[in-house]
Each structure stands twice: as structure tokens, then as C-alpha cells.
Amino acid sequence: MTAAITSLAAQSSSSFPATIYYAFKQSEIEQEGLSSTGWATFLQAIISAGYSIVGTWPVRTERAARTIATGTNALANSVVLVCRRKEAEAEVITRAEFIRALKRELPPAIAELQAANVSPADMPQSAIGPGMGVFSRYKAVLEADDSPMTVKTALQLINRELDEFLSDVQGEFDADTRFAITWFEQHGLNKGDYGAADNLARARGIAVESVKHAGIVESAAGKVRILNRDELADDWNPATDSHLTIWECCQHLIQKLETEGEYEAAVLLKRIGPDKADAVKDLAYCLYDICSNKRKDAKEATSYNALIAVWTELTRQAASIHEIDLGGDRQTAMNF
């Protein structure tokens, strides 16, 4: 593979990028994730051939429920790598310098991917692009013993920075939402002891009663649990909610999308308002990461992924909706 790509790189023009298509197999994703041996070996071949990887774009090529996938090592999905010829004067840096460069360059790159509504399911593969762009533009990244860092290690560091980015975003949420995120990560939708919930709430400067008043949890008989979306009030209106949280906005929006469709979800997004919309989207990314990578709850993860997948359409429709106040009653209408 290295010889083949070296030949390709030798014939590439420095004026134009090259694109290489890689197909993940199901076993790679399930056993080793995005730092799998096959994927790391392929990336190493590209870098050794003299390419710098400047972008990775996931492509949904396979249906999860297709017949051939049953009991076989079928394709999971695919990724297109964008490559350019590496500069001849590329320098050597240390592991510490590489990590500093990742911390400096990866967060704004991830923020741009989120702004482009790259789905949470595709974010890890997409983030590899700017991360490997940092790694592959150097001649080598040296470990503490002066050995060259492997691509597999670089991938693990990139994924760690992505996790830290998503964790840092949580600091922008209200205290009740931050409580709900941590409680959900620890217990999912199951019950937990009130004492543990009380300690968690106090650490965030609130009380369990605050989270209960916000309509996020049920607290009874010494137990606390997060409310299921089907337990949420059908007539909820963010404009009249005196204890509005980002958690509620996100859950109600998903509930509306799943039960009534895109238009009604767009109406609700309009009511939530642009000042909270970005935070709702950030929360969906965080909760997808928790469901997918920590709780292994594929069904719940799908709900958050689906919200981001239609986010552009929801915001487009919301921008075309105006609210007319008629004696305290609110109606919605489309501008055509």
C-alpha cells in the first residue's frame, strides 16, 4: 500500500489536492473504534508516501439494516481523505509540541464542523482531518525516548482532544443542565440515590429541588431519575417557562421532531430563540457522545444524531416563521 500511494504522490501536483477513498469494515469500528489497526496502518502508508492529510469527510455509503450486513464483516461506512504533497522542509517536533498544536488548532476546527452541522456520528472521523493535518505536516513527532510517534497514538490523542472539547462546552450550560448531563452519564434514565443527587447538585450551586422544579427529574422516596421524553408536557412553551433550561429545550425539541415532524419542531425552535439554539445544538453533540461512547445506548444516541442531521432544515424553516400575538394567544404562520 505504501508503494502504491508513493507512486500516486510522485505524480500528484502540488497545486491540487488528491482524494483517497477508504472503506471501514464493521469489525474495525466495533473492536477498536477510530484508532483501529487497519485505519492507522492505511493513514501511515499515506504519510510515509509523502502526503499530508488535510481533511477527512465521512460518506454514508451503507444502510445499517441491509441484509448483507447480518452475520458478516460488512462495510460500516466510508471516508474520503483529502491529501496534499508534504512540504520538503517539514520540521521535527516533540510530543509536547504536537499536543500544544492540537489544543490550539483542533477546537476552532471542531467548532467549524459543528457550525456546518456535521452529525455527531460523523464528528470523530471529521475531526481526524484537522488533527492529522497537524500531525502529518511535520517530518516526525518524537516521543520522550526520541522514537517517532505512531499514527495510532496520534489518533488516540486527537480523539482525546475531541472529548475534552465536548466536555469544555458543558461549562457554558446552566447549572440544572450540567447536573442533568452528569446524572444521565452516570445513571441514564434509571433511578439513583437522592443523597448522590444532592451532592452532585450542591457541587453545581443548586439543589435537587431546583432540577425538579425545572421539569428535568422526578424525586420521590429517596430516589431521583431523569424524566423520559414521553413524560414531558405536550403544551410546554419556552416563552412562559419561568425556569427554562437548555436540557428542557433539547428534549422537547427532539420529542416534537419525533412525534410531530420537522415543521412543528421548527415552530418550537423559533420559540426557543436564537440565543439558546446554539447551546441546544451543543448539548445534542455532548449527549450523543455520552450515549454512543460511554453508555453504549444506540437508540438514545440516534435521537440526538437525528436532531443535528435536520438542524439546517429546522433553522431554515424557523427563519420563515413569524409569531402573531392575539390577545395573549400565540399563533404561527409561514411567510411565503
Residue pairs with C-beta under 8 A, 6 or more apart in sequence:
1 41
1 42
1 45
2 44
2 45
2 48
2 49
5 20
5 45
5 46
5 49
5 51
6 48
6 49
6 50
8 18
8 49
9 18
9 49
9 50
9 51
9 83
9 85
10 50
12 18
12 51
12 83
12 85
13 85
14 84
14 85
17 54
17 55
17 82
17 83
17 84
18 51
18 82
18 83
18 84
19 80
19 81
19 82
19 83
20 46
20 80
20 81
20 83
21 59
21 78
21 79
21 80
21 81
22 39
22 42
22 78
22 79
22 80
22 81
23 61
23 75
23 77
23 78
24 36
24 39
24 75
24 76
24 77
24 78
24 79
25 38
25 73
25 74
25 75
25 76
26 69
26 72
26 73
26 74
26 75
26 76
27 73
28 36
28 38
28 39
28 76
29 36
29 76
33 124
33 159
34 124
34 125
34 128
34 155
34 159
35 152
35 155
35 156
35 159
37 152
39 155
40 150
40 151
40 152
40 155
41 151
43 53
43 81
43 132
43 151
43 155
44 150
44 151
46 53
46 81
46 83
46 136
47 53
47 86
47 135
47 136
47 151
50 85
50 86
51 83
51 84
51 85
51 86
51 136
52 83
52 84
52 85
52 86
52 87
52 133
52 136
52 137
53 81
53 82
53 83
53 129
53 132
53 133
53 136
54 82
54 83
54 84
54 129
54 133
55 81
55 82
55 129
55 130
55 133
56 79
56 80
56 81
56 82
56 125
56 126
56 128
56 129
56 132
57 79
57 80
57 82
57 126
57 129
58 77
58 78
58 79
58 122
58 125
58 126
59 77
59 78
59 79
59 80
60 77
61 75
61 77
61 78
62 69
62 74
62 75
62 76
62 77
62 78
63 69
66 74
68 74
79 125
81 129
82 129
86 136
86 137
87 137
90 137
90 138
90 139
91 138
91 139
92 138
92 139
92 140
92 141
92 142
93 101
93 138
93 140
93 141
93 142
94 141
94 142
95 141
95 142
95 143
95 144
95 149
97 141
98 134
98 135
98 138
98 141
98 149
98 154
98 157
99 157
101 134
102 131
102 134
102 157
102 158
102 161
103 161
105 130
105 133
105 134
106 127
106 130
106 131
106 134
106 158
106 161
106 162
106 165
107 161
107 165
107 168
109 127
109 129
109 130
109 131
110 123
110 127
110 130
110 162
110 165
113 123
113 126
113 127
114 123
114 281
114 282
114 285
117 308
117 309
117 311
117 312
118 126
118 308
119 305
119 308
119 309
120 284
120 285
120 288
120 289
120 292
120 301
120 304
120 305
120 308
121 288
121 292
121 301
121 305
123 162
123 285
124 159
124 162
127 158
127 159
127 162
128 155
128 158
131 154
131 155
131 157
131 158
131 161
131 162
132 151
132 154
132 155
132 158
135 141
135 149
135 151
135 154
135 158
140 148
140 149
141 148
141 149
141 154
142 148
142 149
143 149
143 153
163 289
166 285
166 286
166 289
167 286
169 282
169 285
169 286
170 178
170 181
170 286
171 178
172 279
172 282
173 181
173 246
173 247
173 279
173 282
173 283
174 245
174 246
175 204
175 205
175 206
175 210
176 206
176 210
176 211
176 214
176 216
176 243
176 245
176 247
177 245
177 246
177 247
177 283
178 204
179 200
179 201
179 204
179 206
179 211
179 216
180 211
180 216
180 217
180 226
180 245
180 247
181 247
181 283
181 286
181 287
181 290
182 200
183 192
183 197
183 200
183 217
183 224
183 226
184 226
184 287
184 290
185 290
185 294
185 295
186 192
187 225
187 226
188 226
188 295
188 297
188 300
189 225
189 226
189 228
190 225
191 223
191 224
191 225
192 223
192 224
192 225
193 222
193 223
193 224
194 208
194 219
194 222
194 223
194 224
197 208
197 211
197 217
197 219
197 224
198 207
198 208
201 207
201 208
201 210
201 211
208 217
208 219
208 224
209 219
210 243
211 217
212 218
212 219
213 243
214 243
214 244
214 245
214 247
214 248
215 227
215 232
215 233
215 236
215 241
215 243
215 248
216 226
216 227
216 245
216 247
216 248
217 224
217 225
217 226
217 227
218 224
218 225
218 227
229 251
229 252
229 254
229 255
229 258
230 255
232 248
232 251
232 252
232 255
236 248
236 252
237 271
237 330
238 244
238 248
238 249
238 252
238 268
238 271
238 272
238 273
238 276
239 271
239 330
241 248
244 276
246 276
246 279
246 280
246 283
247 283
249 272
249 276
249 279
249 280
250 280
250 283
250 284
250 287
250 307
252 268
253 265
253 268
253 269
253 272
253 280
253 307
254 284
254 303
254 304
254 306
254 307
256 264
256 265
256 268
257 264
257 265
257 306
257 307
257 310
257 314
258 303
258 306
262 310
262 313
262 314
262 317
263 317
265 310
265 314
266 313
266 314
266 315
266 317
266 318
266 321
267 318
267 321
267 332
269 277
269 314
269 315
269 318
270 318
270 321
270 323
270 332
271 323
272 280
277 315
281 307
281 308
281 311
284 304
284 307
284 308
285 304
285 308
287 300
287 304
288 301
288 304
288 305
288 308
291 297
291 298
291 300
291 301
291 304
292 298
292 301
320 334
320 335
321 332
321 333
321 334
321 335
322 332
322 333
322 335
323 330
323 331
323 332
324 330
324 331
324 332
324 333
